[in-house]
Amino acid sequence: MARCEICNKGPIYGHRISHAHNLTKRRWNPNLQHVRVIVGKTHKSMRVCTNCIRSGRVN
């Protein structure tokens, strides 16, 4: 599932609205990137959102 392993940010659900105002379901996924993170003395590959990368929550 599209979920950040640091802040637990997940998809947001809503509607796609046409010009005639017909509604169809859609979802917005967070911008996740694969990052190698130092956890203790080992490296771990994690899926992290770009907000966590930019704010420095990931080493």
C-alpha positions in Angstrom: 0.0 0.0 0.0 1.1 3.6 -0.6 2.2 4.6 2.9 5.2 6.4 4.3 7.1 4.3 6.8 8.2 7.4 8.8 5.0 9.6 9.2 2.4 7.0 8.1 1.1 9.3 5.4 -1.3 7.4 3.1 -3.6 8.0 0.2 -6.3 10.7 0.2 -9.7 9.8 -1.4 -12.0 12.1 -3.3 -13.8 12.6 -6.6 -12.7 13.5 -10.1 -15.3 16.1 -11.2 -16.0 16.6 -14.9 -17.3 19.8 -16.5 -20.8 18.4 -16.4 -20.2 17.7 -12.6 -20.2 13.9 -12.9 -18.4 12.4 -10.0 -16.1 9.4 -10.2 -13.9 8.1 -7.4 -10.2 8.7 -7.4 -7.3 8.8 -5.0 -4.2 10.9 -4.5 -1.1 8.9 -3.5 1.7 10.5 -1.5 5.0 11.0 -3.3 7.0 8.1 -2.0 10.7 7.4 -2.8 12.8 4.4 -2.1 15.6 5.5 0.3 18.4 3.7 2.0 18.3 4.7 5.7 20.8 4.0 8.5 19.0 2.3 11.3 21.3 1.6 14.2 24.4 0.2 12.5 22.6 -1.3 9.5 21.2 0.1 6.3 17.6 -0.4 5.5 15.6 0.3 2.4 12.4 2.3 3.1 9.6 3.9 1.3 9.5 7.5 2.5 7.5 10.5 1.4 9.3 13.6 0.1 8.1 15.7 3.0 10.0 13.5 5.4 13.1 13.6 3.2 13.0 17.4 2.9 12.4 18.0 6.6 15.3 15.8 7.6 13.5 13.0 9.4 15.5 10.5 7.3 19.3 10.2 7.6 
